[in-house]
């Protein structure tokens, strides 16, 4: 970690929220930050979905209980969107990072991730994910609207923050 990274981490504090579209690199960034700063790494997909299943959702109450327990901790970096629970997450956060990549980049990263080897950081299974039509449509549709939402959250937030596009 270089001096600039250390300054950034001091500014963002011990509870960092990472938002952004699907396949923007949220999981990888959260993992990297957590390892470098001795923070608990929380991947919201792992809380929302039942591990070892083909992306089967937990019920809302179970997900919220896991989410709320995680944000109650003192030191974490949490990645994922799940807008319904975002207000309480941001209320506990000490810093915010918003990642933004184009729809084309998101699609390319998704396909590469699925066709590549093994499990991914932040995934819910022990194997790689198959390319799913529903996920392709999610990246093309709802993810685009999400980008506007994340930009608004960023603009309105008084937290120390960074906007990273690429």
Helices and strands as residue ranges (DSSP letters): H 3-12, E 15-20, H 26-37, E 40-43, H 44-48, H 60-71, E 76-79, G 83-85, H 86-92, E 95-100, H 103-115, H 133-140, H 142-156, E 160-165
